[in-house]
Amino acid sequence: MTTHDDALFLPEALRFRPREALVDIGANLTHESFARDLDAVLTRAHAANVTTMIVTGTDVAHAEQAIELAARYPGLYATAGVHPHDASGWSTDVQRRLTELYRRPGVVAVGECGLDFNRNFSTPAEQEKAFEAQLALAAESGLPLFLHERDAGTRMQEILKAWRDDIPPAVIHCFTGEASTLYGYLDLDLHIGLTGWICDERRGHHLRPLVKEIPLNRMMIETDCPYLLPRNLPAKLKGRRHEPALLPWIATEIARWGEVSEETLARETTRTALRFFNIDTAVKET
């Protein structure tokens, strides 16, 4: 049960409600850190005018959990896929189970899937096999793609170029690449997801001049919580767990570097996200 104290968990300096509603396109709400207080987390998100959240499914088990959350809470939707870290476990059974999940209400995208050559928890060959299989599932289901890429921009673009005429719209979630990679994705007509990485002066500074290069009808914003806690917060957060209620701080930073008003940034990225995920707000309005 959510108590008044739970709902006010964020320090007062971090409570920020923008005028325009926001969509968090990447929230890992099935993470164990949310198990004890998810109701309070969602209460805080709504207080921050984050009215729609896409819960990321990184494997079959987490996708099923995301779908359960989407069925339970208005304003939540789910993705279903296999993250490149887990690509070594790809099988015909996994493919069959994902195909079944794409027929479930509340599932709005294929993924998180893609390539990650930074850690290579699965080999590049295993990652490419699982990735192309999921591109085929997206083409078959008609669902948009929620993509992960790290240190694999060249190969990702090669594969997507070969599939581009067959697959639905796709978003590179949590984009952290360089200018050449961004331009390559935009040339492929992809959408770009931006996170609190841009708030990190140690490693996100290269993203800041690139924000103006992303058309607002191809930009979306996300927390990727509980990861990537923004470093521009005006107060420390106990436990340092990121959550959707902090998305407005990310939006503010993106608007600053994009040289647009916060209202324009919020309105346009929300419009883009609802269109991309084919979400009818009249159906699950909070």
C-alpha positions in Angstrom: 0.0 0.0 0.0 1.3 3.4 -0.9 1.4 5.9 2.0 1.6 9.7 2.0 5.3 9.4 3.1 6.1 7.0 0.2 4.6 9.4 -2.3 6.9 12.2 -1.0 10.0 10.1 -1.0 11.8 12.4 -3.4 13.5 15.4 -1.7 11.5 18.5 -2.2 14.2 20.0 -4.5 13.7 17.0 -6.9 9.9 17.3 -7.2 9.4 18.9 -10.6 6.1 18.9 -12.5 6.4 20.2 -16.1 3.3 21.8 -17.8 3.3 19.2 -20.6 2.9 15.4 -20.0 6.0 13.3 -20.7 6.5 9.7 -22.0 9.3 7.6 -20.5 10.1 5.2 -23.4 12.6 3.1 -21.4 11.8 2.2 -17.8 13.1 -1.1 -16.4 10.3 -1.3 -13.8 10.7 -5.1 -13.5 14.1 -4.6 -11.9 14.2 -6.0 -8.4 14.9 -2.5 -6.9 11.3 -1.6 -7.7 9.7 -4.7 -6.2 8.8 -3.2 -2.8 7.6 0.2 -3.8 6.3 0.2 -7.3 3.0 1.8 -6.4 4.9 4.7 -4.8 7.2 5.0 -7.8 4.2 5.3 -10.1 2.5 7.8 -7.8 5.7 10.0 -8.0 5.9 9.6 -11.7 2.3 10.8 -12.2 3.0 13.7 -9.8 5.8 14.7 -12.1 3.4 14.5 -15.1 5.1 11.4 -16.5 1.9 9.8 -17.6 3.0 7.1 -19.9 5.8 4.6 -19.4 7.2 1.8 -21.7 8.4 -1.1 -19.5 11.4 -2.8 -21.1 11.3 -6.6 -21.6 14.9 -7.8 -22.0 14.2 -11.5 -22.1 11.1 -13.7 -22.1 10.7 -13.7 -18.3 11.1 -10.0 -17.9 8.8 -9.4 -20.9 6.1 -11.4 -19.2 6.5 -9.4 -16.1 6.4 -6.2 -18.1 3.1 -7.3 -19.7 1.7 -8.1 -16.3 2.5 -4.6 -15.1 1.0 -3.1 -18.2 -2.2 -5.0 -17.5 -2.3 -3.9 -13.9 -1.4 -0.2 -14.2 -3.0 2.4 -16.6 -0.4 4.2 -18.6 2.1 1.4 -18.6 3.0 -0.6 -21.8 5.5 -3.3 -22.5 8.2 -4.4 -24.9 9.3 -8.0 -25.5 12.6 -9.1 -26.8 16.1 -10.5 -26.0 18.9 -8.1 -25.1 22.2 -8.7 -26.9 23.8 -9.7 -23.6 21.4 -12.7 -23.5 21.7 -13.6 -27.2 23.6 -16.8 -26.5 20.3 -18.2 -25.1 18.4 -17.6 -28.4 16.4 -20.7 -29.5 13.4 -21.7 -31.5 11.5 -22.0 -28.2 12.4 -18.4 -27.3 11.3 -17.3 -30.8 8.0 -19.1 -30.4 7.3 -17.6 -26.9 8.1 -14.1 -28.1 5.7 -14.6 -31.1 3.0 -15.4 -28.6 3.8 -12.4 -26.5 3.4 -10.0 -29.4 -0.3 -11.0 -29.6 -0.8 -9.9 -25.9 -2.6 -6.6 -25.1 -0.2 -3.9 -24.0 2.8 -5.0 -26.0 3.9 -2.1 -28.1 7.4 -3.0 -29.4 9.9 -5.8 -30.3 13.0 -5.5 -28.1 15.1 -4.6 -26.3 17.3 -6.2 -29.0 20.4 -5.2 -31.0 24.2 -5.4 -30.7 26.5 -4.6 -27.8 30.2 -5.1 -28.7 31.3 -3.3 -25.6 31.1 -6.2 -23.2 30.3 -9.1 -25.5 28.5 -11.2 -22.8 27.3 -13.0 -25.9 29.6 -13.4 -28.9 29.1 -11.0 -31.9 27.9 -13.9 -34.0 25.3 -14.9 -31.4 24.2 -11.3 -31.1 23.7 -10.9 -34.8 21.8 -14.2 -35.1 19.3 -13.2 -32.3 19.1 -9.6 -33.6 18.2 -10.6 -37.2 15.7 -13.2 -35.9 14.0 -10.4 -34.0 14.0 -8.1 -37.0 12.1 -10.9 -38.8 9.6 -11.0 -35.8 9.1 -7.3 -36.1 8.5 -7.5 -39.8 6.0 -10.3 -39.2 4.2 -8.7 -36.2 4.3 -5.1 -37.5 5.4 -3.9 -34.1 8.1 -1.1 -33.9 11.6 -2.0 -32.8 13.2 -0.9 -29.5 16.9 -1.2 -30.2 20.1 -1.4 -28.1 23.5 -0.5 -29.6 26.8 0.1 -27.9 30.2 0.2 -29.7 28.5 -1.5 -32.7 27.2 1.4 -34.8 28.8 0.4 -38.1 27.6 -3.2 -38.0 24.2 -2.2 -36.7 23.7 0.2 -39.6 24.8 -2.5 -42.1 22.2 -4.9 -40.8 19.4 -2.3 -40.5 20.1 -1.1 -44.0 19.6 -4.6 -45.4 16.3 -4.9 -43.5 15.1 -1.3 -43.7 12.4 -1.9 -46.4 10.9 -4.8 -44.4 10.8 -3.6 -40.8 8.5 -1.1 -39.0 9.7 2.1 -37.4 12.7 1.6 -35.0 14.2 3.6 -32.2 17.8 3.5 -31.0 17.2 3.6 -27.3 19.7 5.3 -25.0 21.8 6.8 -27.8 25.3 7.5 -26.7 27.2 7.4 -30.0 29.2 9.9 -32.0 28.0 12.3 -34.7 28.7 10.0 -37.6 26.7 7.2 -36.0 23.8 9.6 -35.3 23.7 10.8 -38.9 23.8 7.2 -40.1 20.8 6.3 -38.0 18.9 9.4 -39.1 19.7 8.6 -42.7 18.0 5.2 -42.1 14.9 7.1 -40.8 15.4 5.8 -37.3 14.2 7.5 -34.1 16.6 8.4 -31.3 16.1 7.9 -27.6 18.0 10.2 -25.2 18.6 9.6 -21.5 20.3 11.1 -18.5 23.6 10.3 -20.2 23.5 13.8 -21.6 23.5 15.2 -18.0 26.9 13.5 -17.3 29.7 16.0 -17.8 32.3 13.2 -17.6 31.0 11.2 -20.6 27.9 12.8 -22.1 29.3 16.2 -23.2 29.8 15.0 -26.8 26.0 14.4 -27.1 25.1 18.0 -26.3 25.8 19.7 -29.6 24.1 16.7 -31.4 20.7 17.4 -29.8 20.0 20.1 -32.3 20.7 17.6 -35.2 17.8 15.4 -34.1 14.4 16.4 -35.5 11.8 16.6 -32.8 9.5 14.2 -34.7 12.3 11.6 -34.4 13.3 12.3 -30.8 12.1 10.5 -27.7 13.2 10.7 -24.0 13.7 8.1 -21.4 15.2 7.3 -17.9 16.5 3.8 -18.5 15.8 3.5 -14.8 17.0 2.3 -12.4 20.2 3.0 -14.3 21.8 6.3 -15.5 20.7 8.6 -12.6 21.2 12.2 -14.0 24.1 14.1 -12.6 22.4 17.5 -13.0 20.0 16.9 -10.1 19.9 19.8 -7.6 19.8 17.4 -4.6 21.2 14.0 -3.7 18.9 11.0 -3.9 19.1 8.4 -1.2 20.1 5.1 -2.6 20.8 6.6 -6.0 18.1 4.6 -7.8 16.8 6.4 -10.9 13.0 6.4 -11.5 10.5 7.9 -13.9 9.7 10.9 -11.7 13.1 12.3 -12.6 12.5 12.4 -16.3 11.6 16.1 -16.2 15.2 16.9 -15.2 16.5 15.0 -18.3 13.9 16.8 -20.5 15.2 20.2 -19.2 18.8 19.4 -20.1 17.8 18.1 -23.6 15.7 21.3 -24.2 18.6 23.4 -23.1 21.0 21.9 -25.6 18.3 21.6 -28.3 17.6 25.3 -27.9 13.9 24.8 -27.6 11.5 25.6 -24.7 10.9 22.8 -22.2 7.2 22.9 -23.2 8.0 22.4 -26.8 10.4 19.6 -26.1 7.9 17.8 -23.9 4.9 18.3 -26.2 6.8 17.1 -29.3 8.6 14.1 -27.8 5.4 13.0 -26.2 3.6 13.3 -29.5 6.4 11.4 -31.3 6.4 8.6 -28.7 2.6 8.1 -28.7 2.7 7.9 -32.5 5.7 5.6 -32.6 4.2 3.1 -30.2 0.7 3.4 -31.6 -0.7 4.3 -28.2 -4.2 5.7 -28.0 -4.2 7.8 -24.9 -8.0 7.7 -24.8 -7.8 3.9 -24.1 -5.5 4.0 -21.0 -5.7 7.6 -19.8 -4.5 8.2 -16.3 
